[in-house]
Amino acid sequence: MPSAFVTLVTSDPYVEGAITLAHSLRTVHSIHDTIVLVPAINAISALPLARLYRAFHKVVYVDILRSGSAPSDDINLGLLNRPELDITYTKLHVFNPHILPSYDKICFLDADTLVLKNVDHLFGVLNRVDFAASPDVGWPDIFNSGVFLARPNKEVYEALMWDALYSGSFDGGDQGLLNSFFDTWAGNETLNYVALGREATSSGSGPRPYCCPDKKRTGRLPFIYNVTPSAVYSYLVRRSGR
């Protein structure tokens, strides 16, 4: 089955960034499809939506998924002063094989990311693991969920949705939820750059859907695959970004 780069646009202000992302993937001559997820409700105006249709291979309509079902989510987003991040749970649709049935390997990229070099080789990582991401620049003991690799899987998706409803997220958004779910990530050695080139319950919730551990194998991508655009890190990128 083919692989795809996927992003999410939830409102008009994100359209320009997503189009720039799609253009950057074409510029580096990626051979894989580009897909943008948009809300099934009329959240995107007609003209920006038409531009997304021109920029991406596919536009896929999805339901909005919001955090906040677990009591701690709104509190944690408040501490971050980022209440708008409650909508980021919507990106969890990439784990649902019914949403993207033609693809078995996904590289999710936030709409404000930019691809500087061809990274098609990253899909090969998913021959060994089911999920991979780079460290977060501010807290490298966790991964940043703005860029990640994943295999859509029904068991994983259902378990993630259960956790979203009943366990919540330590930061109120998708990043905290995904880090708690893929909790073996922190113990992994960073995947070699050269090699890359070649059961709980909650009251009233019912049992947590079973997710076999071999569907949750994780990999730690090098930092250079998700670098914050800051001159502070330029010397490290030059050293490590061969």
Residue pairs with C-beta under 8 A, 6 or more apart in sequence:
1 102
1 103
1 104
1 105
2 32
2 33
2 102
2 103
2 104
3 32
3 33
3 103
3 104
3 105
3 106
3 107
3 123
3 126
4 32
4 33
4 34
4 35
4 57
4 100
4 103
4 105
4 106
4 107
5 25
5 30
5 32
5 33
5 34
5 35
5 106
5 107
5 108
5 109
6 34
6 35
6 36
6 37
6 94
6 100
6 106
6 107
6 108
6 109
7 18
7 21
7 22
7 34
7 35
7 36
7 37
7 108
7 109
7 110
7 111
7 113
8 14
8 36
8 37
8 38
8 88
8 90
8 91
8 108
8 110
8 111
9 15
9 18
9 36
9 37
9 38
9 44
9 52
9 111
10 38
10 39
10 43
10 64
10 87
10 90
11 43
11 44
12 44
12 45
12 48
14 111
14 112
15 44
15 48
15 51
15 52
17 111
17 112
18 36
18 52
18 55
18 56
18 111
19 51
19 52
19 55
20 114
21 109
21 111
21 112
21 113
21 114
21 115
22 34
22 36
22 55
22 56
23 55
24 114
24 115
24 116
25 32
25 34
25 115
27 115
28 115
28 116
28 117
28 118
28 119
29 118
30 115
30 118
30 119
30 120
31 120
32 107
32 120
32 123
33 57
33 58
33 103
34 55
34 56
34 57
34 58
35 56
35 57
35 58
35 59
35 60
35 100
35 103
36 52
36 55
36 56
36 58
36 59
36 60
37 60
37 61
37 62
37 90
37 91
37 93
37 94
37 99
38 44
38 49
38 52
38 59
38 60
38 61
38 62
39 61
39 62
39 63
39 64
39 90
40 61
40 62
40 63
40 64
41 64
43 64
44 52
49 59
52 59
53 59
60 99
60 100
62 90
62 93
62 99
63 90
63 93
64 87
64 90
65 87
65 89
65 90
65 92
65 93
65 164
66 86
66 87
66 89
66 90
67 73
67 74
67 77
67 85
67 86
67 88
67 89
67 164
67 168
67 169
67 172
67 173
67 174
67 177
68 74
68 86
68 172
69 164
69 165
69 166
69 168
70 164
70 165
70 166
70 167
70 168
70 169
71 168
72 168
72 169
72 170
72 172
73 86
73 168
73 169
73 172
74 83
74 86
74 172
75 172
76 168
76 169
76 170
76 171
76 172
76 176
77 83
77 85
77 86
77 171
77 172
77 173
78 172
79 172
80 171
80 172
80 173
82 172
82 173
85 172
85 173
85 174
86 172
86 173
88 173
88 174
88 175
89 164
89 173
89 174
89 177
91 108
91 145
91 174
92 157
92 160
92 161
92 164
92 174
92 177
93 99
94 100
94 106
94 108
94 150
94 152
95 150
95 152
95 153
95 156
95 157
95 160
96 152
96 154
96 157
97 152
97 153
97 154
97 157
99 152
100 106
100 152
103 152
104 151
104 152
105 123
105 126
105 149
105 151
106 149
106 150
106 151
106 152
107 119
107 122
107 123
107 147
107 148
107 149
108 145
108 147
108 148
108 149
108 150
109 115
109 146
109 147
110 146
110 147
112 146
113 146
113 147
113 226
114 229
119 225
121 196
121 197
121 198
122 132
122 149
122 196
122 221
122 225
123 149
124 196
124 198
125 132
125 149
125 191
125 196
125 219
125 221
126 132
126 149
126 150
126 151
128 217
128 219
129 149
129 217
129 218
129 219
130 150
130 151
130 153
130 156
130 215
130 216
130 217
130 218
131 148
131 149
131 150
131 151
131 182
131 185
131 216
131 217
131 218
131 219
132 148
132 149
132 191
132 218
132 219
132 220
132 221
133 143
133 144
133 145
133 147
133 148
133 149
133 178
133 185
133 220
133 221
133 226
134 143
134 144
134 147
134 220
134 221
134 222
134 223
134 224
134 225
134 226
135 141
135 142
135 143
135 144
135 220
135 223
136 142
136 143
136 144
136 175
137 144
137 223
137 227
137 228
137 233
140 223
141 186
142 175
142 179
142 185
142 186
143 175
143 178
143 179
143 182
143 185
143 220
144 175
144 226
145 174
145 175
145 178
145 179
146 226
147 221
147 225
147 226
148 178
149 219
149 221
151 215
153 215
155 209
155 210
155 211
155 212
155 215
156 211
156 215
156 216
158 209
158 211
159 181
159 208
159 209
159 210
159 211
160 177
160 178
160 181
161 209
162 205
162 208
162 209
163 177
163 180
163 181
163 208
164 177
165 205
166 202
166 205
166 208
167 177
167 180
167 200
167 202
168 177
169 175
169 176
169 177
169 180
170 176
170 179
170 180
179 185
181 216
182 216
182 218
184 216
184 217
184 218
185 218
185 219
185 220
188 218
188 219
188 220
189 220
190 220
190 221
190 222
191 219
191 220
191 221
191 222
193 222
193 224
193 240
193 242
196 221
196 222
199 207
199 208
199 210
200 208
201 207
201 208
222 240
223 236
223 240
224 237
224 240
224 241
227 233
227 237
227 241
